């Protein structure tokens, strides 16, 4: 066998080995749901922060399944996040205006475990928030939703697909955002393109 043939044989063996490694890595990679626009929203579970009138039901857990058939504004935030605090009043206005039509604003606190549900409820009451607040102090939702900063917000259509994603504060009273939410609530399937 010539030197050239030997090198070709070695190159072929290395290429086969690399292909085998890639296939193996792909097969062993954990299956994660990407939170991509147009894809199904990843499932989640988080503790509901009871409001001051509902202290008899501690430990209630909400999941994405609880919001099936609704348009969901899913917001990841923290009490220490000033842009989150700035955004909340416009989210509350959106909630009050569109909740009767099937909108659910769900704010998921990413504070550490030292921030209690009572602390979160006091924060919400100080801002006059009436939408649901969930507590995810273990940060189980950040990886599937690929949260890289706060606030991060997803809009999930009635069919469970992600239609929009924002990183940073958003004005939910803007004509564009309100028109987008109205379109989703109306059942138009062409939104989000």
VOMIVEX-982575 format. One line per field, with one value per residue: residue number from 1; x, y, z of N, C-alpha, C in turn; residue in one letter. Coordinates in steps of 0.001 Angstrom, whole numbers. Each point is the difference from the previous one (the first is absolute). Layout:
N
pos	NUM | ... .
n.x	X | ... .
n.y	Y | ... .
n.z	Z | ... .
ca.x	X | ... .
ca.y	Y | ... .
ca.z	Z | ... .
c.x	X | ... .
c.y	Y | ... .
c.z	Z | ... .
code	A | ... .
This chain:
193
pos	1 | 2 | 3 | 4 | 5 | 6 | 7 | 8 | 9 | 10 | 11 | 12 | 13 | 14 | 15 | 16 | 17 | 18 | 19 | 20 | 21 | 22 | 23 | 24 | 25 | 26 | 27 | 28 | 29 | 30 | 31 | 32 | 33 | 34 | 35 | 36 | 37 | 38 | 39 | 40 | 41 | 42 | 43 | 44 | 45 | 46 | 47 | 48 | 49 | 50 | 51 | 52 | 53 | 54 | 55 | 56 | 57 | 58 | 59 | 60 | 61 | 62 | 63 | 64 | 65 | 66 | 67 | 68 | 69 | 70 | 71 | 72 | 73 | 74 | 75 | 76 | 77 | 78 | 79 | 80 | 81 | 82 | 83 | 84 | 85 | 86 | 87 | 88 | 89 | 90 | 91 | 92 | 93 | 94 | 95 | 96 | 97 | 98 | 99 | 100 | 101 | 102 | 103 | 104 | 105 | 106 | 107 | 108 | 109 | 110 | 111 | 112 | 113 | 114 | 115 | 116 | 117 | 118 | 119 | 120 | 121 | 122 | 123 | 124 | 125 | 126 | 127 | 128 | 129 | 130 | 131 | 132 | 133 | 134 | 135 | 136 | 137 | 138 | 139 | 140 | 141 | 142 | 143 | 144 | 145 | 146 | 147 | 148 | 149 | 150 | 151 | 152 | 153 | 154 | 155 | 156 | 157 | 158 | 159 | 160 | 161 | 162 | 163 | 164 | 165 | 166 | 167 | 168 | 169 | 170 | 171 | 172 | 173 | 174 | 175 | 176 | 177 | 178 | 179 | 180 | 181 | 182 | 183 | 184 | 185 | 186 | 187 | 188 | 189 | 190 | 191 | 192 | 193 .
n.x	856 | -326 | 879 | -314 | 5 | 1154 | 393 | -408 | 597 | 1055 | -38 | -222 | 938 | 764 | -357 | 137 | 1153 | 288 | -408 | 662 | 994 | -166 | -166 | 1025 | 692 | -425 | 259 | 1131 | -113 | -144 | -1191 | 227 | -1029 | 204 | 193 | -332 | 1 | -1284 | 753 | -305 | -709 | 1197 | -297 | -769 | 586 | -803 | 430 | -1307 | 258 | -534 | -1151 | -97 | -941 | 1082 | 227 | -1220 | 533 | 846 | 1032 | -858 | 47 | 543 | -611 | 739 | -247 | 228 | 807 | -250 | 92 | 948 | -4 | 1286 | 102 | 1076 | 84 | 1310 | 21 | 463 | -148 | 1236 | -755 | 690 | 573 | 41 | 416 | 789 | 219 | -12 | -13 | 782 | 669 | -97 | 271 | 954 | 390 | -162 | 599 | 871 | 54 | -1056 | 913 | 646 | 436 | 1126 | 198 | 1149 | 277 | 1149 | -56 | 1166 | -615 | 1049 | 216 | 903 | -421 | -818 | -998 | 152 | 1317 | -229 | -851 | 853 | 955 | -775 | -296 | 1305 | 89 | -905 | 806 | -829 | 987 | 45 | 516 | 982 | 424 | 1138 | 139 | -377 | -618 | -1028 | -523 | 1115 | 405 | -1170 | -145 | 1204 | -304 | 397 | -1134 | -144 | -1228 | -508 | -623 | -888 | -468 | -905 | -214 | -1272 | 694 | 564 | -42 | 1312 | -522 | 413 | 1197 | 55 | 1155 | -341 | -141 | -1287 | -461 | -738 | 108 | 1105 | -352 | 1282 | 364 | -805 | 396 | 1241 | -215 | -594 | 1010 | 843 | -596 | 118 | 1081 | 546 | 165 | -114 | -285 | 952 | -363 .
n.y	-1165 | 944 | 963 | 331 | -1255 | -59 | 1180 | -434 | -1152 | 668 | 844 | -1067 | -636 | 1098 | 136 | -1313 | 95 | 1113 | -599 | -1058 | 808 | 669 | -1149 | -483 | 1123 | -25 | -1286 | 342 | 1002 | 736 | -532 | 1165 | 568 | 364 | 1121 | -527 | 1144 | -291 | -248 | -1206 | 680 | 35 | -1216 | 403 | 103 | 788 | 381 | -27 | 1294 | -431 | 529 | 1197 | -119 | -603 | 364 | -439 | 410 | -109 | 84 | 867 | -960 | 868 | -433 | -163 | -1222 | 684 | 407 | -1268 | 410 | 481 | 1308 | -331 | 1008 | -729 | 604 | -23 | 107 | 1067 | -63 | -444 | -431 | 1126 | -479 | -1058 | 760 | 548 | -1250 | -319 | 1324 | -11 | -967 | 713 | 1088 | -692 | -469 | 1181 | 456 | -1003 | -10 | 829 | 350 | -402 | 1192 | -663 | 953 | -635 | 552 | -485 | 73 | 573 | 595 | 165 | -1172 | 920 | 225 | 251 | -868 | 189 | -91 | -1048 | -465 | 375 | -511 | -1053 | -36 | 229 | -884 | -537 | -1050 | -374 | -53 | -1227 | -292 | -547 | -951 | 295 | -64 | -1187 | 948 | -811 | 1211 | 463 | -1246 | -602 | 1109 | -484 | 193 | 1128 | 588 | 993 | 300 | -1198 | 267 | -961 | 59 | -722 | -471 | 57 | -207 | 820 | 694 | 135 | 1201 | 386 | 620 | 532 | 596 | 379 | 1178 | -175 | 869 | -621 | 1322 | -364 | 810 | -177 | 90 | 1038 | 475 | -318 | 444 | 1085 | 5 | -271 | 924 | 615 | -741 | 1151 | -951 | 1177 | 216 | 863 | 299 .
n.z	0 | -874 | 173 | -1233 | -343 | 695 | -510 | -1159 | 295 | 459 | -1042 | -735 | 701 | -74 | -1269 | -137 | 661 | -654 | -1092 | 441 | 325 | -1137 | -625 | 680 | -174 | -1251 | -11 | 612 | -871 | 1099 | 11 | -553 | 546 | -1232 | 646 | -1161 | -634 | 106 | 1068 | 427 | 864 | 600 | 449 | 996 | 1184 | 692 | 1181 | 190 | -120 | 1146 | -387 | 514 | -921 | -504 | 1227 | -220 | -1162 | 1010 | -794 | -519 | -897 | -817 | -1099 | -1049 | 374 | 1121 | -958 | -190 | -1266 | 784 | -185 | 48 | 851 | -288 | 1183 | -275 | 1331 | 661 | 1311 | -170 | -978 | -128 | -1138 | 808 | 1003 | -904 | -413 | 1266 | 185 | -1068 | 639 | 1111 | -711 | -609 | 1171 | 537 | -1093 | 29 | 1316 | -80 | -900 | 1108 | 368 | 168 | 895 | -193 | 1176 | -464 | 1329 | -285 | 1020 | 804 | 605 | 231 | -1243 | 991 | 15 | 1310 | -206 | -780 | 915 | 953 | -762 | -257 | 1277 | 233 | -1016 | 816 | 72 | -968 | -885 | -521 | 1181 | -697 | 813 | -627 | 1322 | -458 | -682 | 224 | -118 | 562 | 201 | 260 | 711 | 237 | 1283 | -580 | 295 | 855 | -345 | -92 | -1123 | 123 | -1234 | 651 | -1216 | -331 | -1119 | 896 | -1134 | 34 | 190 | 1197 | -33 | 1202 | -117 | 1221 | 593 | 49 | -876 | 910 | 198 | -628 | -1006 | -289 | 1277 | 167 | -1173 | 362 | 1234 | -496 | -867 | 1007 | 709 | -1173 | 200 | -456 | -910 | -561 | 1297 | 380 | -1240 .
ca.x	-856 | 817 | -152 | -1243 | -1108 | -38 | -575 | -1430 | -632 | -32 | -973 | -1318 | -277 | -256 | -1301 | -1004 | 5 | -639 | -1431 | -545 | -46 | -1095 | -1280 | -149 | -296 | -1365 | -932 | 67 | -312 | -1319 | -1070 | -507 | -945 | 454 | -1069 | 140 | -1227 | -640 | 63 | -808 | 610 | 397 | -845 | 599 | -749 | 511 | -932 | -816 | 61 | -1399 | -252 | -253 | -1314 | 18 | 1070 | -393 | 427 | 1432 | 518 | -628 | 975 | -555 | 777 | -430 | -1284 | -1070 | -327 | -355 | -1091 | 108 | 1206 | 775 | 1198 | 820 | 1050 | 1001 | 396 | 491 | -319 | 1150 | 147 | -684 | -796 | -1200 | -948 | -488 | -883 | -1175 | -1282 | -622 | -493 | -1249 | -1033 | -326 | -760 | -1352 | -774 | -184 | -272 | -1320 | -2 | 806 | 1429 | 536 | 1341 | 592 | 1339 | 729 | 1113 | 1245 | 744 | 531 | -942 | -160 | -1167 | -1143 | -1236 | -545 | 755 | -463 | -1362 | 118 | 506 | -1119 | -1000 | 554 | -138 | -1390 | -65 | -1053 | 207 | 622 | 1446 | 536 | 1325 | 908 | 1292 | 980 | 328 | -228 | -568 | 895 | 680 | -873 | -420 | 1222 | -25 | 1374 | -41 | -1326 | -1089 | -155 | -1430 | -481 | -1438 | -371 | -1340 | -975 | 388 | 1189 | 1253 | 599 | -172 | 960 | 916 | 700 | 949 | -1 | -1345 | -860 | -1188 | -1156 | -1047 | 273 | -991 | 441 | -173 | -1432 | -554 | 471 | -775 | -1372 | 10 | 60 | -1255 | -1034 | 141 | 665 | 1181 | 1087 | 838 | 1300 | 900 .
ca.y	1165 | 1213 | 979 | 741 | -885 | -105 | 1249 | -9 | -959 | 631 | 1092 | -632 | -554 | 1139 | 554 | -921 | 127 | 1278 | -135 | -836 | 807 | 965 | -710 | -420 | 1189 | 423 | -954 | 93 | 1350 | 47 | 590 | 1221 | 743 | 1348 | 991 | 742 | 531 | -958 | -1337 | -187 | 491 | -1107 | -146 | 493 | -27 | 937 | 251 | 1211 | 865 | 322 | 1403 | 171 | -562 | -1420 | -616 | -1355 | -987 | 23 | -1174 | -248 | 15 | 247 | -519 | 537 | -654 | 769 | 1157 | -512 | 714 | 1429 | 695 | 176 | 845 | -653 | 968 | -384 | 1243 | -108 | 1204 | 913 | 460 | 1282 | -2 | -822 | 828 | 1021 | -660 | -613 | 709 | -176 | -1381 | -5 | 620 | -994 | -1044 | 486 | 237 | -1166 | -1229 | -557 | -575 | -1221 | 246 | -266 | 505 | -864 | 509 | -1045 | 559 | -759 | 353 | -1150 | -515 | 891 | 836 | -862 | 325 | 1209 | 1122 | 189 | 536 | 1404 | 702 | 98 | 917 | 1359 | 449 | -152 | -1079 | -976 | -1215 | -1089 | -4 | -1314 | 52 | -1030 | 328 | -1006 | 342 | -1156 | 433 | 864 | -737 | -307 | 1236 | 687 | 1335 | 480 | 1272 | 381 | -937 | -711 | -250 | -801 | -3 | -1346 | 10 | -963 | -1354 | -396 | 347 | 1290 | 929 | 1102 | -46 | 1258 | 84 | 1404 | 506 | 261 | 805 | -802 | 920 | 516 | -453 | -1226 | -1148 | -226 | -563 | -1383 | -796 | -74 | -927 | -1355 | -291 | -152 | -1294 | 62 | -870 | 550 | 892 | -463 | -295 .
ca.z	0 | -117 | 1074 | -256 | 331 | 1457 | 517 | -322 | 898 | 1327 | -65 | -38 | 1322 | 890 | -367 | 516 | 1449 | 329 | -286 | 1064 | 1216 | -149 | 88 | 1396 | 801 | -330 | 599 | 1451 | 453 | 637 | -804 | 616 | -817 | -294 | 87 | -1245 | -581 | -895 | 597 | 1209 | 1231 | 885 | 1184 | 1232 | 1251 | 1000 | 1108 | -53 | 1177 | 290 | 335 | 1433 | 327 | -317 | 785 | 401 | -1002 | -297 | -684 | -1297 | -1091 | -1330 | -1128 | -1291 | -292 | 640 | -840 | -1329 | -648 | 313 | -439 | 1223 | 51 | 1017 | 302 | 994 | 647 | 1378 | 769 | -28 | -1396 | -187 | -1237 | 219 | 750 | -930 | -969 | 626 | -126 | -1320 | -32 | 769 | -845 | -1024 | 700 | 342 | -1216 | -855 | 744 | -325 | -1354 | -37 | 212 | 1328 | 277 | 1013 | 315 | 708 | 766 | -20 | 1205 | 728 | 1000 | 1167 | -268 | 283 | -711 | 644 | -569 | -1378 | 65 | 410 | -1186 | -943 | 559 | -94 | -1392 | -423 | -993 | 264 | -795 | 745 | 208 | 349 | 607 | -505 | 610 | -423 | -1391 | -871 | -1283 | -775 | -1076 | -1139 | -657 | -427 | 583 | 171 | 715 | 489 | -257 | -1268 | -139 | -1130 | -254 | -426 | -601 | 534 | -383 | 750 | -678 | 332 | -1104 | 138 | 1141 | 263 | 1106 | 384 | 289 | -1151 | 288 | -390 | -416 | -1346 | -986 | -677 | 897 | 215 | -1243 | -79 | 952 | -528 | -1133 | 549 | 672 | -1015 | -647 | -1297 | 23 | -815 | 788 | 419 | -1115 .
c.x	900 | -279 | -1294 | -1224 | -133 | -646 | -1499 | -761 | -124 | -1045 | -1422 | -401 | -319 | -1367 | -1126 | -105 | -700 | -1508 | -673 | -129 | -1162 | -1360 | -261 | -360 | -1413 | -1015 | -41 | -368 | -1376 | -1008 | -527 | -941 | 552 | -1196 | 107 | -1364 | -535 | 6 | -907 | 758 | 385 | -930 | 727 | -914 | 670 | -1095 | -727 | 183 | -1438 | -175 | -415 | -1348 | -22 | 1100 | -329 | 503 | 1501 | 402 | -674 | 1072 | -743 | 938 | -514 | -1373 | -1187 | -478 | -389 | -1206 | -8 | 1226 | 748 | 1173 | 791 | 1254 | 919 | 595 | 580 | -279 | 1124 | 188 | -810 | -772 | -1272 | -1080 | -612 | -1046 | -1342 | -1304 | -658 | -488 | -1324 | -1141 | -446 | -869 | -1434 | -875 | -347 | -251 | -1376 | -64 | 896 | 1495 | 362 | 1415 | 519 | 1432 | 709 | 1213 | 1191 | 885 | 500 | -955 | -163 | -1169 | -1227 | -1212 | -668 | 715 | -495 | -1406 | 35 | 488 | -1146 | -1053 | 484 | -165 | -1434 | -193 | -1061 | 138 | 750 | 1518 | 387 | 1397 | 816 | 1404 | 1081 | 427 | -158 | -516 | 993 | 690 | -937 | -454 | 1185 | 14 | 1436 | 68 | -1427 | -298 | 151 | -1462 | -294 | -1494 | -309 | -1443 | -880 | 380 | 1289 | 1323 | 476 | -109 | 955 | 853 | 681 | 993 | 142 | -1421 | -755 | -1168 | -1212 | -1202 | 235 | -1056 | 404 | -203 | -1469 | -650 | 403 | -810 | -1444 | -96 | 36 | -1307 | -1139 | 98 | 628 | 1282 | 1176 | 945 | 1359 | 955 | 1121 .
c.y	1226 | 932 | 781 | -820 | -156 | 1246 | 80 | -955 | 590 | 1109 | -561 | -554 | 1114 | 602 | -891 | 89 | 1284 | -65 | -839 | 761 | 993 | -662 | -423 | 1186 | 487 | -906 | 118 | 1361 | 19 | 668 | 1222 | 677 | 1397 | 934 | 917 | 461 | -991 | -1427 | -64 | 522 | -1189 | -93 | 553 | -262 | 974 | 277 | 1320 | 776 | 405 | 1490 | 78 | -582 | -1517 | -732 | -1423 | -1058 | 78 | -1279 | -336 | 150 | 225 | -599 | 646 | -554 | 763 | 1167 | -418 | 757 | 1493 | 576 | 359 | 950 | -540 | 838 | -531 | 1279 | -295 | 1321 | 1027 | 658 | 1279 | 57 | -845 | 833 | 1075 | -589 | -445 | 800 | -156 | -1432 | -105 | 596 | -973 | -1102 | 451 | 161 | -1289 | -1318 | -584 | -664 | -1232 | 207 | -355 | 554 | -807 | 459 | -1016 | 613 | -946 | 353 | -1257 | -396 | 882 | 955 | -901 | 383 | 1229 | 1252 | 316 | 591 | 1473 | 860 | 233 | 989 | 1443 | 579 | -112 | -1092 | -1017 | -1267 | -1044 | 168 | -1403 | 184 | -1192 | 280 | -1022 | 201 | -1187 | 391 | 759 | -737 | -324 | 1246 | 871 | 1456 | 429 | 1333 | 307 | 1441 | -681 | -408 | -781 | 218 | -1350 | 44 | -1085 | -1443 | -464 | 313 | 1387 | 893 | 1182 | -233 | 1352 | -221 | 1484 | 475 | 358 | 865 | -749 | 861 | 541 | -517 | -1312 | -1233 | -314 | -603 | -1464 | -906 | -145 | -1012 | -1450 | -394 | -219 | -1299 | 14 | -796 | 558 | 898 | -614 | -301 | 974 .
c.z	0 | 1182 | -161 | 389 | 1519 | 617 | -283 | 915 | 1409 | 40 | -10 | 1349 | 998 | -293 | 521 | 1526 | 435 | -239 | 1078 | 1310 | -72 | 127 | 1447 | 892 | -235 | 680 | 1520 | 540 | 649 | -911 | 734 | -978 | -210 | 33 | -1203 | -501 | -1026 | 525 | 1224 | 1209 | 871 | 1211 | 1228 | 1172 | 955 | 1021 | -204 | 1295 | 307 | 279 | 1463 | 423 | -151 | 769 | 437 | -977 | -275 | -732 | -1307 | -1084 | -1309 | -1040 | -1280 | -366 | 604 | -861 | -1424 | -552 | 274 | -713 | 1276 | -255 | 1187 | 219 | 1099 | 573 | 1381 | 719 | -33 | -1370 | -217 | -1331 | 104 | 682 | -891 | -951 | 600 | -126 | -1377 | -187 | 749 | -818 | -1091 | 603 | 266 | -1245 | -754 | 734 | -333 | -1378 | -117 | 137 | 1445 | 59 | 1178 | 206 | 891 | 693 | -42 | 1197 | 702 | 1132 | 1241 | -182 | 108 | -848 | 620 | -524 | -1411 | -22 | 394 | -1168 | -984 | 505 | -67 | -1406 | -513 | -1037 | 394 | -840 | 832 | 78 | 446 | 567 | -477 | 531 | -324 | -1457 | -955 | -1378 | -871 | -1140 | -1162 | -765 | -415 | 471 | 287 | 733 | 401 | -343 | -1364 | -71 | -1273 | -134 | -636 | -490 | 610 | -331 | 676 | -673 | 423 | -1225 | 60 | 1229 | 107 | 1126 | 298 | 208 | -1273 | 445 | -522 | -348 | -1405 | -973 | -679 | 879 | 248 | -1250 | -150 | 923 | -470 | -1132 | 495 | 684 | -979 | -757 | -1358 | 57 | -787 | 804 | 269 | -1109 | -82 .
code	X | X | X | X | X | X | X | X | X | X | X | X | X | X | X | X | X | X | X | X | X | X | X | X | X | X | X | X | X | X | X | X | X | X | X | X | X | X | X | X | X | X | X | X | X | X | X | X | X | X | X | X | X | X | X | X | X | X | X | X | X | X | X | X | X | X | X | X | X | X | X | X | X | X | X | X | X | X | X | X | X | X | X | X | X | X | X | X | X | X | X | X | X | X | X | X | X | X | X | X | X | X | X | X | X | X | X | X | X | X | X | X | X | X | X | X | X | X | X | X | X | X | X | X | X | X | X | X | X | X | X | X | X | X | X | X | X | X | X | X | X | X | X | X | X | X | X | X | X | X | X | X | X | X | X | X | X | X | X | X | X | X | X | X | X | X | X | X | X | X | X | X | X | X | X | X | X | X | X | X | X | X | X | X | X | X | X | X | X | X | X | X | X .
